[in-house]
């Protein structure tokens, strides 16, 4: 397994800290259709001794999720991105299929061990948080109702149809480019959220995903925290999805899909060592990165879940598990 990271911000200092902690691979967001920006990131990452291995986030996909890419521009840009990744040797594209939202949290400063702060989701207050306009409370709106991108009014069947149509278009491109697609689960993994249907919310639906278009390029991002929110046995879920797992978000939570709290990587509800053993058992050798880390003392100005000190702790914890299970 390849210890990877996303960095916010991606500064020279943070790159050096990651490299000093044994991180070898890097995750970046999509930087638009101009390849120059991505090439610049790749050069900066390689100069720090890391390898650019994953692109996730800010993808041209919102209209395709809701079936409104009428002129095909989004699809064309996504295909160009996959081809560009192939040309640059970037092997994994992580995407999600959450209509109108991204990951959602209702509180960002829940006290954790030693006074650290973690994020929380509570379905009973999510509508209130949105109505109050608390964008900082974790709602990441991917579009508005005025252009039909908010996802309300869609059915689960339509989402599955849109997903199958997308996969039929991009999987052959990914195969040709040597790129693996990794679907991220819905976070939280509910059947409906804010009036929008969700389909990537169970192990069974991920098994259906990889059968829609049978290909090694059609894979899974195993976000451990989100699968833990589903209430499944994590090692068993890893074994069920097996070789389809292309990329891992290593995190943990306490609670359920309706109400959960992020945790330090070593004190959630999952047996993390058993999870790493299961990854080894199925032959997973892709990038694995810490996700949604606690905010530690002195990091109040950072982006919740993506600050640096908690990430340093996670790097060491993951490396210890990797070595202990080798």
ChimeraX commands (.cxc) that place a marker at each C-alpha (Angstrom):
marker #1 position 0.00,0.00,0.00 radius 0.5
marker #1 position 1.13,3.51,-0.82 radius 0.5
marker #1 position 0.78,6.11,1.93 radius 0.5
marker #1 position -0.78,9.15,0.29 radius 0.5
marker #1 position -2.03,12.56,1.33 radius 0.5
marker #1 position -4.01,15.58,0.29 radius 0.5
marker #1 position -2.64,18.88,1.61 radius 0.5
marker #1 position -4.50,22.10,2.38 radius 0.5
marker #1 position -2.68,24.23,1.67 radius 0.5
marker #1 position -0.24,22.51,-0.66 radius 0.5
marker #1 position 2.75,24.49,0.54 radius 0.5
marker #1 position 6.43,23.63,0.30 radius 0.5
marker #1 position 6.51,23.23,4.08 radius 0.5
marker #1 position 3.56,20.84,4.16 radius 0.5
marker #1 position 4.99,18.81,1.29 radius 0.5
marker #1 position 8.27,18.53,3.17 radius 0.5
marker #1 position 6.50,17.52,6.41 radius 0.5
marker #1 position 4.60,14.80,4.54 radius 0.5
marker #1 position 7.77,13.48,2.95 radius 0.5
marker #1 position 9.55,13.51,6.32 radius 0.5
marker #1 position 6.73,11.40,7.78 radius 0.5
marker #1 position 7.08,8.74,5.09 radius 0.5
marker #1 position 4.31,9.79,2.72 radius 0.5
marker #1 position 5.15,8.75,-0.85 radius 0.5
marker #1 position 2.06,9.65,-2.91 radius 0.5
marker #1 position -0.02,12.77,-3.39 radius 0.5
marker #1 position -3.69,13.54,-4.08 radius 0.5
marker #1 position -4.79,16.73,-5.82 radius 0.5
marker #1 position -8.02,18.31,-7.03 radius 0.5
marker #1 position -8.94,18.88,-10.66 radius 0.5
marker #1 position -7.47,22.18,-11.80 radius 0.5
marker #1 position -9.53,22.78,-14.94 radius 0.5
marker #1 position -9.18,21.88,-18.62 radius 0.5
marker #1 position -5.79,23.55,-19.09 radius 0.5
marker #1 position -3.11,20.87,-18.53 radius 0.5
marker #1 position -0.53,23.48,-17.49 radius 0.5
marker #1 position -1.92,23.75,-13.95 radius 0.5
marker #1 position -1.86,20.00,-13.42 radius 0.5
marker #1 position 1.63,19.71,-14.86 radius 0.5
marker #1 position 2.80,22.43,-12.47 radius 0.5
marker #1 position 1.34,20.56,-9.48 radius 0.5
marker #1 position 2.98,17.34,-10.64 radius 0.5
marker #1 position 6.37,19.01,-10.90 radius 0.5
marker #1 position 6.05,20.59,-7.44 radius 0.5
marker #1 position 5.01,17.29,-5.88 radius 0.5
marker #1 position 7.82,15.37,-7.54 radius 0.5
marker #1 position 10.35,17.98,-6.47 radius 0.5
marker #1 position 9.37,17.16,-2.87 radius 0.5
marker #1 position 10.00,13.46,-3.53 radius 0.5
marker #1 position 6.33,12.41,-3.81 radius 0.5
marker #1 position 4.39,10.89,-6.70 radius 0.5
marker #1 position 1.10,12.36,-7.95 radius 0.5
marker #1 position -1.26,9.37,-7.94 radius 0.5
marker #1 position -4.88,10.56,-7.49 radius 0.5
marker #1 position -7.16,13.34,-8.69 radius 0.5
marker #1 position -10.40,13.90,-6.78 radius 0.5
marker #1 position -12.73,16.84,-6.34 radius 0.5
marker #1 position -13.94,19.76,-8.47 radius 0.5
marker #1 position -14.67,17.39,-11.36 radius 0.5
marker #1 position -16.88,18.31,-14.35 radius 0.5
marker #1 position -19.64,15.91,-13.37 radius 0.5
marker #1 position -22.55,17.78,-11.73 radius 0.5
marker #1 position -24.68,17.94,-14.88 radius 0.5
marker #1 position -24.02,14.31,-15.69 radius 0.5
marker #1 position -25.19,13.21,-12.24 radius 0.5
marker #1 position -28.58,14.87,-12.76 radius 0.5
marker #1 position -28.80,14.07,-16.48 radius 0.5
marker #1 position -28.50,17.68,-17.64 radius 0.5
marker #1 position -25.24,17.69,-19.60 radius 0.5
marker #1 position -27.28,18.64,-22.66 radius 0.5
marker #1 position -24.43,19.90,-24.84 radius 0.5
marker #1 position -21.95,17.21,-23.72 radius 0.5
marker #1 position -19.33,19.72,-22.63 radius 0.5
marker #1 position -18.92,18.24,-19.15 radius 0.5
marker #1 position -18.51,14.74,-20.52 radius 0.5
marker #1 position -15.96,15.91,-23.06 radius 0.5
marker #1 position -13.97,17.69,-20.35 radius 0.5
marker #1 position -14.07,14.61,-18.12 radius 0.5
marker #1 position -12.82,12.39,-20.93 radius 0.5
marker #1 position -10.05,14.88,-21.69 radius 0.5
marker #1 position -9.06,14.82,-18.02 radius 0.5
marker #1 position -8.83,11.02,-18.02 radius 0.5
marker #1 position -6.69,11.07,-21.17 radius 0.5
marker #1 position -4.49,13.78,-19.64 radius 0.5
marker #1 position -4.04,11.64,-16.53 radius 0.5
marker #1 position -2.97,8.74,-18.71 radius 0.5
marker #1 position -0.43,10.91,-20.51 radius 0.5
marker #1 position 0.97,12.17,-17.19 radius 0.5
marker #1 position 0.97,8.77,-15.47 radius 0.5
marker #1 position -1.64,9.64,-12.81 radius 0.5
marker #1 position -3.39,6.31,-12.18 radius 0.5
marker #1 position -6.54,6.99,-10.09 radius 0.5
marker #1 position -9.55,9.29,-10.57 radius 0.5
marker #1 position -11.82,9.49,-7.50 radius 0.5
marker #1 position -15.35,10.78,-8.04 radius 0.5
marker #1 position -18.75,10.66,-6.33 radius 0.5
marker #1 position -22.38,10.63,-7.42 radius 0.5
marker #1 position -23.99,12.92,-4.84 radius 0.5
marker #1 position -26.53,15.12,-6.62 radius 0.5
marker #1 position -26.49,18.74,-5.47 radius 0.5
marker #1 position -24.27,18.22,-2.43 radius 0.5
marker #1 position -20.91,16.90,-1.44 radius 0.5
marker #1 position -20.10,15.60,2.05 radius 0.5
marker #1 position -22.33,17.22,4.67 radius 0.5
marker #1 position -21.71,18.03,8.33 radius 0.5
marker #1 position -23.86,19.93,10.81 radius 0.5
marker #1 position -21.18,20.80,13.38 radius 0.5
marker #1 position -17.46,21.42,12.99 radius 0.5
marker #1 position -16.17,21.84,16.53 radius 0.5
marker #1 position -17.27,18.84,18.58 radius 0.5
marker #1 position -14.82,18.30,21.49 radius 0.5
marker #1 position -12.63,15.21,21.15 radius 0.5
marker #1 position -9.62,13.77,22.95 radius 0.5
marker #1 position -7.49,16.36,24.70 radius 0.5
marker #1 position -9.65,19.24,23.51 radius 0.5
marker #1 position -9.23,18.54,19.79 radius 0.5
marker #1 position -12.15,19.39,17.51 radius 0.5
marker #1 position -13.91,17.04,15.11 radius 0.5
marker #1 position -16.87,17.27,12.76 radius 0.5
marker #1 position -20.32,15.77,13.27 radius 0.5
marker #1 position -23.46,15.01,11.29 radius 0.5
marker #1 position -26.91,14.96,12.88 radius 0.5
marker #1 position -29.86,14.37,10.57 radius 0.5
marker #1 position -32.27,15.86,13.10 radius 0.5
marker #1 position -30.73,19.31,12.69 radius 0.5
marker #1 position -29.41,19.20,9.11 radius 0.5
marker #1 position -32.40,20.98,7.60 radius 0.5
marker #1 position -32.19,23.74,10.19 radius 0.5
marker #1 position -28.48,24.20,9.46 radius 0.5
marker #1 position -29.15,24.50,5.74 radius 0.5
marker #1 position -32.11,26.85,6.14 radius 0.5
marker #1 position -29.96,29.11,8.30 radius 0.5
marker #1 position -27.40,29.26,5.49 radius 0.5
marker #1 position -24.59,27.74,7.51 radius 0.5
marker #1 position -22.32,26.85,4.59 radius 0.5
marker #1 position -19.52,26.58,7.12 radius 0.5
marker #1 position -21.48,23.79,8.80 radius 0.5
marker #1 position -20.43,21.42,6.07 radius 0.5
marker #1 position -22.99,21.77,3.31 radius 0.5
marker #1 position -21.23,21.90,-0.02 radius 0.5
marker #1 position -23.91,22.71,-2.59 radius 0.5
marker #1 position -23.03,21.51,-6.07 radius 0.5
marker #1 position -25.71,23.46,-7.91 radius 0.5
marker #1 position -28.92,25.42,-7.69 radius 0.5
marker #1 position -32.51,24.68,-8.47 radius 0.5
marker #1 position -32.59,27.49,-11.00 radius 0.5
marker #1 position -30.52,25.46,-13.46 radius 0.5
marker #1 position -31.81,22.03,-12.50 radius 0.5
marker #1 position -28.60,20.96,-10.81 radius 0.5
marker #1 position -29.78,20.65,-7.22 radius 0.5
marker #1 position -30.88,17.04,-7.65 radius 0.5
marker #1 position -34.32,17.43,-6.13 radius 0.5
marker #1 position -37.01,15.73,-8.18 radius 0.5
marker #1 position -34.68,12.96,-9.31 radius 0.5
marker #1 position -35.56,9.36,-8.55 radius 0.5
marker #1 position -33.19,6.61,-7.49 radius 0.5
marker #1 position -33.88,4.83,-10.78 radius 0.5
marker #1 position -32.89,7.94,-12.74 radius 0.5
marker #1 position -29.66,8.23,-10.79 radius 0.5
marker #1 position -28.80,4.63,-11.64 radius 0.5
marker #1 position -29.60,5.30,-15.31 radius 0.5
marker #1 position -27.40,8.42,-15.31 radius 0.5
marker #1 position -24.57,6.50,-13.65 radius 0.5
marker #1 position -24.73,3.62,-16.11 radius 0.5
marker #1 position -24.77,6.06,-19.04 radius 0.5
marker #1 position -21.71,7.85,-17.64 radius 0.5
marker #1 position -19.79,4.65,-17.04 radius 0.5
marker #1 position -20.49,3.40,-20.55 radius 0.5
marker #1 position -18.92,6.63,-21.83 radius 0.5
marker #1 position -15.87,6.94,-19.59 radius 0.5
marker #1 position -14.82,3.39,-18.71 radius 0.5
marker #1 position -13.52,2.67,-22.25 radius 0.5
marker #1 position -11.58,5.95,-22.13 radius 0.5
marker #1 position -10.13,5.03,-18.74 radius 0.5
marker #1 position -9.16,1.56,-19.98 radius 0.5
marker #1 position -7.32,3.05,-22.94 radius 0.5
marker #1 position -5.58,5.64,-20.75 radius 0.5
marker #1 position -4.60,3.17,-18.04 radius 0.5
marker #1 position -6.59,5.08,-15.42 radius 0.5
marker #1 position -8.73,3.49,-12.68 radius 0.5
marker #1 position -12.03,5.10,-11.65 radius 0.5
marker #1 position -12.79,5.02,-7.92 radius 0.5
marker #1 position -16.34,5.81,-6.80 radius 0.5
marker #1 position -16.59,7.47,-3.36 radius 0.5
marker #1 position -19.63,6.58,-1.23 radius 0.5
marker #1 position -22.31,9.10,-0.31 radius 0.5
marker #1 position -21.41,10.87,2.93 radius 0.5
marker #1 position -23.60,10.48,4.92 radius 0.5
marker #1 position -24.78,7.22,3.31 radius 0.5
marker #1 position -28.51,7.91,3.55 radius 0.5
marker #1 position -31.22,6.91,1.07 radius 0.5
marker #1 position -32.40,10.53,0.76 radius 0.5
marker #1 position -30.75,13.75,2.01 radius 0.5
marker #1 position -32.26,17.23,1.73 radius 0.5
marker #1 position -34.82,15.91,-0.73 radius 0.5
marker #1 position -32.17,14.41,-2.98 radius 0.5
marker #1 position -31.95,10.65,-3.64 radius 0.5
marker #1 position -28.68,8.83,-3.00 radius 0.5
marker #1 position -27.53,5.47,-4.35 radius 0.5
marker #1 position -23.91,4.96,-3.27 radius 0.5
marker #1 position -24.88,4.14,0.29 radius 0.5
marker #1 position -24.48,0.36,0.80 radius 0.5
marker #1 position -22.08,-2.47,0.06 radius 0.5
marker #1 position -24.77,-4.04,-2.12 radius 0.5
marker #1 position -25.03,-0.90,-4.24 radius 0.5
marker #1 position -21.26,-0.83,-4.69 radius 0.5
marker #1 position -21.45,-4.43,-5.87 radius 0.5
marker #1 position -24.10,-3.29,-8.33 radius 0.5
marker #1 position -21.86,-0.38,-9.42 radius 0.5
marker #1 position -18.96,-2.60,-10.46 radius 0.5
marker #1 position -21.35,-4.88,-12.36 radius 0.5
marker #1 position -22.88,-2.03,-14.39 radius 0.5
marker #1 position -19.80,-1.99,-16.60 radius 0.5
marker #1 position -17.53,-4.92,-15.87 radius 0.5
marker #1 position -13.97,-3.64,-16.11 radius 0.5
marker #1 position -10.87,-3.37,-13.94 radius 0.5
marker #1 position -11.13,0.37,-14.58 radius 0.5
marker #1 position -14.54,0.58,-12.86 radius 0.5
marker #1 position -13.59,0.59,-9.19 radius 0.5
marker #1 position -14.25,1.80,-5.68 radius 0.5
marker #1 position -12.84,4.39,-3.31 radius 0.5
marker #1 position -13.24,2.60,0.02 radius 0.5
marker #1 position -13.88,5.50,2.38 radius 0.5
marker #1 position -13.69,3.60,5.65 radius 0.5
marker #1 position -15.49,6.22,7.70 radius 0.5
marker #1 position -18.46,6.28,5.37 radius 0.5
marker #1 position -18.71,2.50,5.28 radius 0.5
marker #1 position -18.50,2.56,9.09 radius 0.5
marker #1 position -21.43,5.01,9.06 radius 0.5
marker #1 position -23.38,2.31,7.17 radius 0.5
marker #1 position -22.92,0.03,10.17 radius 0.5
marker #1 position -21.22,-2.73,8.18 radius 0.5
marker #1 position -18.40,-4.99,9.28 radius 0.5
marker #1 position -15.43,-3.20,7.71 radius 0.5
marker #1 position -13.10,-6.18,7.09 radius 0.5
marker #1 position -16.03,-8.14,5.62 radius 0.5
marker #1 position -16.94,-5.22,3.33 radius 0.5
marker #1 position -13.32,-4.98,2.18 radius 0.5
marker #1 position -13.32,-8.68,1.33 radius 0.5
marker #1 position -16.63,-8.38,-0.53 radius 0.5
marker #1 position -15.39,-5.54,-2.73 radius 0.5
marker #1 position -11.91,-7.02,-2.97 radius 0.5
marker #1 position -10.03,-6.24,-6.16 radius 0.5
marker #1 position -12.51,-3.48,-7.05 radius 0.5
marker #1 position -10.97,-1.27,-4.32 radius 0.5
marker #1 position -8.56,1.11,-6.04 radius 0.5
marker #1 position -8.11,3.80,-3.38 radius 0.5
marker #1 position -8.69,4.10,0.37 radius 0.5
marker #1 position -9.76,7.01,2.57 radius 0.5
marker #1 position -8.57,5.84,5.99 radius 0.5
marker #1 position -10.74,7.35,8.72 radius 0.5
marker #1 position -13.20,6.35,11.42 radius 0.5
marker #1 position -16.33,7.54,13.23 radius 0.5
marker #1 position -18.61,6.75,16.13 radius 0.5
marker #1 position -22.38,6.58,15.65 radius 0.5
marker #1 position -24.66,5.81,12.72 radius 0.5
marker #1 position -25.49,7.27,9.32 radius 0.5
marker #1 position -28.19,9.43,10.93 radius 0.5
marker #1 position -25.92,10.80,13.65 radius 0.5
marker #1 position -22.16,10.29,13.74 radius 0.5
marker #1 position -19.00,12.01,14.94 radius 0.5
marker #1 position -15.55,11.82,13.40 radius 0.5
marker #1 position -12.82,10.35,15.58 radius 0.5
marker #1 position -9.09,10.15,15.84 radius 0.5
marker #1 position -7.90,7.29,13.68 radius 0.5
marker #1 position -7.11,5.18,16.74 radius 0.5
marker #1 position -10.30,5.57,18.80 radius 0.5
marker #1 position -13.33,5.12,16.56 radius 0.5
marker #1 position -15.51,2.03,16.35 radius 0.5
marker #1 position -13.50,0.16,13.70 radius 0.5
marker #1 position -10.73,-2.38,14.32 radius 0.5
marker #1 position -8.25,-0.54,12.12 radius 0.5
marker #1 position -5.61,-3.27,12.28 radius 0.5
marker #1 position -8.19,-5.82,11.10 radius 0.5
marker #1 position -9.08,-3.46,8.25 radius 0.5
marker #1 position -5.45,-3.23,7.11 radius 0.5
marker #1 position -5.13,-7.01,7.31 radius 0.5
marker #1 position -8.21,-7.30,5.09 radius 0.5
marker #1 position -6.68,-4.91,2.53 radius 0.5
marker #1 position -3.60,-7.13,2.46 radius 0.5
marker #1 position -5.76,-10.22,2.15 radius 0.5
marker #1 position -7.51,-8.91,-1.00 radius 0.5
marker #1 position -4.23,-7.74,-2.51 radius 0.5
marker #1 position -4.88,-4.00,-2.33 radius 0.5
marker #1 position -1.68,-2.12,-3.15 radius 0.5
marker #1 position -3.02,1.31,-4.11 radius 0.5
marker #1 position -2.92,4.71,-2.41 radius 0.5
marker #1 position -4.28,4.97,1.14 radius 0.5
marker #1 position -4.62,8.37,2.76 radius 0.5
marker #1 position -5.84,9.77,6.08 radius 0.5
marker #1 position -9.09,11.70,5.83 radius 0.5
marker #1 position -11.07,14.09,8.03 radius 0.5
marker #1 position -8.47,14.48,10.74 radius 0.5
marker #1 position -9.15,16.25,14.06 radius 0.5
marker #1 position -8.14,19.88,14.49 radius 0.5
marker #1 position -5.43,20.08,17.13 radius 0.5
marker #1 position -4.42,22.98,19.33 radius 0.5
marker #1 position -3.41,26.11,17.41 radius 0.5
marker #1 position -5.23,25.13,14.20 radius 0.5
marker #1 position -8.46,27.12,14.63 radius 0.5
marker #1 position -7.95,28.94,11.32 radius 0.5
marker #1 position -7.59,25.76,9.26 radius 0.5
marker #1 position -10.16,23.94,7.15 radius 0.5
marker #1 position -12.04,21.53,9.46 radius 0.5
marker #1 position -11.02,17.95,8.76 radius 0.5
marker #1 position -8.02,18.96,6.68 radius 0.5
marker #1 position -5.56,20.57,9.07 radius 0.5
marker #1 position -1.95,19.45,9.25 radius 0.5
marker #1 position -1.14,18.40,12.81 radius 0.5
marker #1 position -3.85,15.75,12.96 radius 0.5
marker #1 position -2.62,14.50,9.61 radius 0.5
marker #1 position 0.90,14.07,10.98 radius 0.5
marker #1 position -0.51,11.88,13.75 radius 0.5
marker #1 position -2.45,9.87,11.16 radius 0.5
marker #1 position 0.61,9.34,8.95 radius 0.5
marker #1 position 2.48,7.72,11.84 radius 0.5
marker #1 position -0.51,5.65,12.90 radius 0.5
marker #1 position -1.09,4.31,9.38 radius 0.5
marker #1 position 2.61,3.57,8.84 radius 0.5
marker #1 position 2.64,1.66,12.12 radius 0.5
marker #1 position -0.34,-0.44,11.03 radius 0.5
marker #1 position 1.18,-1.09,7.61 radius 0.5
marker #1 position 4.45,-2.25,9.13 radius 0.5
marker #1 position 2.79,-4.28,11.87 radius 0.5
marker #1 position 0.68,-6.21,9.34 radius 0.5
marker #1 position 3.39,-6.62,6.72 radius 0.5
marker link #1:1,2 radius 0.2
marker link #1:2,3 radius 0.2
marker link #1:3,4 radius 0.2
marker link #1:4,5 radius 0.2
marker link #1:5,6 radius 0.2
marker link #1:6,7 radius 0.2
marker link #1:7,8 radius 0.2
marker link #1:8,9 radius 0.2
marker link #1:9,10 radius 0.2
marker link #1:10,11 radius 0.2
marker link #1:11,12 radius 0.2
marker link #1:12,13 radius 0.2
marker link #1:13,14 radius 0.2
marker link #1:14,15 radius 0.2
marker link #1:15,16 radius 0.2
marker link #1:16,17 radius 0.2
marker link #1:17,18 radius 0.2
marker link #1:18,19 radius 0.2
marker link #1:19,20 radius 0.2
marker link #1:20,21 radius 0.2
marker link #1:21,22 radius 0.2
marker link #1:22,23 radius 0.2
marker link #1:23,24 radius 0.2
marker link #1:24,25 radius 0.2
marker link #1:25,26 radius 0.2
marker link #1:26,27 radius 0.2
marker link #1:27,28 radius 0.2
marker link #1:28,29 radius 0.2
marker link #1:29,30 radius 0.2
marker link #1:30,31 radius 0.2
marker link #1:31,32 radius 0.2
marker link #1:32,33 radius 0.2
marker link #1:33,34 radius 0.2
marker link #1:34,35 radius 0.2
marker link #1:35,36 radius 0.2
marker link #1:36,37 radius 0.2
marker link #1:37,38 radius 0.2
marker link #1:38,39 radius 0.2
marker link #1:39,40 radius 0.2
marker link #1:40,41 radius 0.2
marker link #1:41,42 radius 0.2
marker link #1:42,43 radius 0.2
marker link #1:43,44 radius 0.2
marker link #1:44,45 radius 0.2
marker link #1:45,46 radius 0.2
marker link #1:46,47 radius 0.2
marker link #1:47,48 radius 0.2
marker link #1:48,49 radius 0.2
marker link #1:49,50 radius 0.2
marker link #1:50,51 radius 0.2
marker link #1:51,52 radius 0.2
marker link #1:52,53 radius 0.2
marker link #1:53,54 radius 0.2
marker link #1:54,55 radius 0.2
marker link #1:55,56 radius 0.2
marker link #1:56,57 radius 0.2
marker link #1:57,58 radius 0.2
marker link #1:58,59 radius 0.2
marker link #1:59,60 radius 0.2
marker link #1:60,61 radius 0.2
marker link #1:61,62 radius 0.2
marker link #1:62,63 radius 0.2
marker link #1:63,64 radius 0.2
marker link #1:64,65 radius 0.2
marker link #1:65,66 radius 0.2
marker link #1:66,67 radius 0.2
marker link #1:67,68 radius 0.2
marker link #1:68,69 radius 0.2
marker link #1:69,70 radius 0.2
marker link #1:70,71 radius 0.2
marker link #1:71,72 radius 0.2
marker link #1:72,73 radius 0.2
marker link #1:73,74 radius 0.2
marker link #1:74,75 radius 0.2
marker link #1:75,76 radius 0.2
marker link #1:76,77 radius 0.2
marker link #1:77,78 radius 0.2
marker link #1:78,79 radius 0.2
marker link #1:79,80 radius 0.2
marker link #1:80,81 radius 0.2
marker link #1:81,82 radius 0.2
marker link #1:82,83 radius 0.2
marker link #1:83,84 radius 0.2
marker link #1:84,85 radius 0.2
marker link #1:85,86 radius 0.2
marker link #1:86,87 radius 0.2
marker link #1:87,88 radius 0.2
marker link #1:88,89 radius 0.2
marker link #1:89,90 radius 0.2
marker link #1:90,91 radius 0.2
marker link #1:91,92 radius 0.2
marker link #1:92,93 radius 0.2
marker link #1:93,94 radius 0.2
marker link #1:94,95 radius 0.2
marker link #1:95,96 radius 0.2
marker link #1:96,97 radius 0.2
marker link #1:97,98 radius 0.2
marker link #1:98,99 radius 0.2
marker link #1:99,100 radius 0.2
marker link #1:100,101 radius 0.2
marker link #1:101,102 radius 0.2
marker link #1:102,103 radius 0.2
marker link #1:103,104 radius 0.2
marker link #1:104,105 radius 0.2
marker link #1:105,106 radius 0.2
marker link #1:106,107 radius 0.2
marker link #1:107,108 radius 0.2
marker link #1:108,109 radius 0.2
marker link #1:109,110 radius 0.2
marker link #1:110,111 radius 0.2
marker link #1:111,112 radius 0.2
marker link #1:112,113 radius 0.2
marker link #1:113,114 radius 0.2
marker link #1:114,115 radius 0.2
marker link #1:115,116 radius 0.2
marker link #1:116,117 radius 0.2
marker link #1:117,118 radius 0.2
marker link #1:118,119 radius 0.2
marker link #1:119,120 radius 0.2
marker link #1:120,121 radius 0.2
marker link #1:121,122 radius 0.2
marker link #1:122,123 radius 0.2
marker link #1:123,124 radius 0.2
marker link #1:124,125 radius 0.2
marker link #1:125,126 radius 0.2
marker link #1:126,127 radius 0.2
marker link #1:127,128 radius 0.2
marker link #1:128,129 radius 0.2
marker link #1:129,130 radius 0.2
marker link #1:130,131 radius 0.2
marker link #1:131,132 radius 0.2
marker link #1:132,133 radius 0.2
marker link #1:133,134 radius 0.2
marker link #1:134,135 radius 0.2
marker link #1:135,136 radius 0.2
marker link #1:136,137 radius 0.2
marker link #1:137,138 radius 0.2
marker link #1:138,139 radius 0.2
marker link #1:139,140 radius 0.2
marker link #1:140,141 radius 0.2
marker link #1:141,142 radius 0.2
marker link #1:142,143 radius 0.2
marker link #1:143,144 radius 0.2
marker link #1:144,145 radius 0.2
marker link #1:145,146 radius 0.2
marker link #1:146,147 radius 0.2
marker link #1:147,148 radius 0.2
marker link #1:148,149 radius 0.2
marker link #1:149,150 radius 0.2
marker link #1:150,151 radius 0.2
marker link #1:151,152 radius 0.2
marker link #1:152,153 radius 0.2
marker link #1:153,154 radius 0.2
marker link #1:154,155 radius 0.2
marker link #1:155,156 radius 0.2
marker link #1:156,157 radius 0.2
marker link #1:157,158 radius 0.2
marker link #1:158,159 radius 0.2
marker link #1:159,160 radius 0.2
marker link #1:160,161 radius 0.2
marker link #1:161,162 radius 0.2
marker link #1:162,163 radius 0.2
marker link #1:163,164 radius 0.2
marker link #1:164,165 radius 0.2
marker link #1:165,166 radius 0.2
marker link #1:166,167 radius 0.2
marker link #1:167,168 radius 0.2
marker link #1:168,169 radius 0.2
marker link #1:169,170 radius 0.2
marker link #1:170,171 radius 0.2
marker link #1:171,172 radius 0.2
marker link #1:172,173 radius 0.2
marker link #1:173,174 radius 0.2
marker link #1:174,175 radius 0.2
marker link #1:175,176 radius 0.2
marker link #1:176,177 radius 0.2
marker link #1:177,178 radius 0.2
marker link #1:178,179 radius 0.2
marker link #1:179,180 radius 0.2
marker link #1:180,181 radius 0.2
marker link #1:181,182 radius 0.2
marker link #1:182,183 radius 0.2
marker link #1:183,184 radius 0.2
marker link #1:184,185 radius 0.2
marker link #1:185,186 radius 0.2
marker link #1:186,187 radius 0.2
marker link #1:187,188 radius 0.2
marker link #1:188,189 radius 0.2
marker link #1:189,190 radius 0.2
marker link #1:190,191 radius 0.2
marker link #1:191,192 radius 0.2
marker link #1:192,193 radius 0.2
marker link #1:193,194 radius 0.2
marker link #1:194,195 radius 0.2
marker link #1:195,196 radius 0.2
marker link #1:196,197 radius 0.2
marker link #1:197,198 radius 0.2
marker link #1:198,199 radius 0.2
marker link #1:199,200 radius 0.2
marker link #1:200,201 radius 0.2
marker link #1:201,202 radius 0.2
marker link #1:202,203 radius 0.2
marker link #1:203,204 radius 0.2
marker link #1:204,205 radius 0.2
marker link #1:205,206 radius 0.2
marker link #1:206,207 radius 0.2
marker link #1:207,208 radius 0.2
marker link #1:208,209 radius 0.2
marker link #1:209,210 radius 0.2
marker link #1:210,211 radius 0.2
marker link #1:211,212 radius 0.2
marker link #1:212,213 radius 0.2
marker link #1:213,214 radius 0.2
marker link #1:214,215 radius 0.2
marker link #1:215,216 radius 0.2
marker link #1:216,217 radius 0.2
marker link #1:217,218 radius 0.2
marker link #1:218,219 radius 0.2
marker link #1:219,220 radius 0.2
marker link #1:220,221 radius 0.2
marker link #1:221,222 radius 0.2
marker link #1:222,223 radius 0.2
marker link #1:223,224 radius 0.2
marker link #1:224,225 radius 0.2
marker link #1:225,226 radius 0.2
marker link #1:226,227 radius 0.2
marker link #1:227,228 radius 0.2
marker link #1:228,229 radius 0.2
marker link #1:229,230 radius 0.2
marker link #1:230,231 radius 0.2
marker link #1:231,232 radius 0.2
marker link #1:232,233 radius 0.2
marker link #1:233,234 radius 0.2
marker link #1:234,235 radius 0.2
marker link #1:235,236 radius 0.2
marker link #1:236,237 radius 0.2
marker link #1:237,238 radius 0.2
marker link #1:238,239 radius 0.2
marker link #1:239,240 radius 0.2
marker link #1:240,241 radius 0.2
marker link #1:241,242 radius 0.2
marker link #1:242,243 radius 0.2
marker link #1:243,244 radius 0.2
marker link #1:244,245 radius 0.2
marker link #1:245,246 radius 0.2
marker link #1:246,247 radius 0.2
marker link #1:247,248 radius 0.2
marker link #1:248,249 radius 0.2
marker link #1:249,250 radius 0.2
marker link #1:250,251 radius 0.2
marker link #1:251,252 radius 0.2
marker link #1:252,253 radius 0.2
marker link #1:253,254 radius 0.2
marker link #1:254,255 radius 0.2
marker link #1:255,256 radius 0.2
marker link #1:256,257 radius 0.2
marker link #1:257,258 radius 0.2
marker link #1:258,259 radius 0.2
marker link #1:259,260 radius 0.2
marker link #1:260,261 radius 0.2
marker link #1:261,262 radius 0.2
marker link #1:262,263 radius 0.2
marker link #1:263,264 radius 0.2
marker link #1:264,265 radius 0.2
marker link #1:265,266 radius 0.2
marker link #1:266,267 radius 0.2
marker link #1:267,268 radius 0.2
marker link #1:268,269 radius 0.2
marker link #1:269,270 radius 0.2
marker link #1:270,271 radius 0.2
marker link #1:271,272 radius 0.2
marker link #1:272,273 radius 0.2
marker link #1:273,274 radius 0.2
marker link #1:274,275 radius 0.2
marker link #1:275,276 radius 0.2
marker link #1:276,277 radius 0.2
marker link #1:277,278 radius 0.2
marker link #1:278,279 radius 0.2
marker link #1:279,280 radius 0.2
marker link #1:280,281 radius 0.2
marker link #1:281,282 radius 0.2
marker link #1:282,283 radius 0.2
marker link #1:283,284 radius 0.2
marker link #1:284,285 radius 0.2
marker link #1:285,286 radius 0.2
marker link #1:286,287 radius 0.2
marker link #1:287,288 radius 0.2
marker link #1:288,289 radius 0.2
marker link #1:289,290 radius 0.2
marker link #1:290,291 radius 0.2
marker link #1:291,292 radius 0.2
marker link #1:292,293 radius 0.2
marker link #1:293,294 radius 0.2
marker link #1:294,295 radius 0.2
marker link #1:295,296 radius 0.2
marker link #1:296,297 radius 0.2
marker link #1:297,298 radius 0.2
marker link #1:298,299 radius 0.2
marker link #1:299,300 radius 0.2
marker link #1:300,301 radius 0.2
marker link #1:301,302 radius 0.2
marker link #1:302,303 radius 0.2
marker link #1:303,304 radius 0.2
marker link #1:304,305 radius 0.2
marker link #1:305,306 radius 0.2
marker link #1:306,307 radius 0.2
marker link #1:307,308 radius 0.2
marker link #1:308,309 radius 0.2
marker link #1:309,310 radius 0.2
marker link #1:310,311 radius 0.2
marker link #1:311,312 radius 0.2
marker link #1:312,313 radius 0.2
marker link #1:313,314 radius 0.2
marker link #1:314,315 radius 0.2
marker link #1:315,316 radius 0.2
marker link #1:316,317 radius 0.2
marker link #1:317,318 radius 0.2
marker link #1:318,319 radius 0.2
marker link #1:319,320 radius 0.2
marker link #1:320,321 radius 0.2
marker link #1:321,322 radius 0.2
marker link #1:322,323 radius 0.2
marker link #1:323,324 radius 0.2
marker link #1:324,325 radius 0.2
marker link #1:325,326 radius 0.2
view
